[in-house]
Each structure stands twice: as structure tokens, then as C-alpha cells.
């Protein structure tokens, strides 16, 4: 007889044969795993070599660009499209290179403007120095 406070006895568990690997299947699975590991291991030197080449190229670019400066600018959709066309046509490797070229060319084209700006800046600096001198004369 069982009382309401007693837990029922567990039923005997059956071994589920579907979840167990038989010896032949286990050996086959182990061989597939070994093969996959060998294949991955054989790719490591190639991957490391590619990473090394990428790092070398990046360092070379950084060294050769020591006189270059990064500048973030907003451009219109049309300008971005035109820069993309220059890249797509193979004229430049990147839109940044195309933009840098066009900026340099624009500065060259606007030479007289920049000469005038330089003159005005020199005049402004002369006036500042004059004002500093005036204030310096009245210091106690």
C-alpha cells in the first residue's frame, strides 16, 4: 500500500540505443573530426601569411603618408557619386584619394584667392601686434 506522502517509485529507465554511437560510427566520427582539424590546421600558415602581408601593406601606407592628414568632410550626394565614378573608372583607388586630388586641384585653381587671403592674414597679424604694443605701452 502507498501513502499519499510517499513518492512513487521510479520506473526502470531504458537505454535509448538511438543516441549512442556504435563502435564503427564512433571511429567514423572521430576520423571526420581529425580530418576537419587537419584541414583547418593546414590553412593556418596561409592565413597567417595573408595577415602578415596586410599588416606590412598597412605599415607601408602609414609610413608613406606621414605628410598626409586625415580630414572628415561632408559632401553632397552628387559629389559622392562623382568621386565613386572616379574610383569605379580606376582613376583612383579610393574616394578619399579622388577627393584629395580634387581639393589640391581646386586650391591650385584658386591661387589668386589664397594669395589675397595670405595678405589679409598678414595684415591682421600686423594689426594685432600693433594693438599688443599699444597695450604694453600703457601697462604699469
Secondary structure, DSSP 8 states (H G I E B T S, - for coil): ---TTS----------GGGS--HHHHHHHHHHHHHHHHHHHHHHHHHHHHHHHHHHHHHHHHHHTTT---------HHHHHHHHHHHHTTS-SSHHHHHHHHHHHHHHHTHHHHHHHHHHHHHHHHHHHHHHHHHHHH--
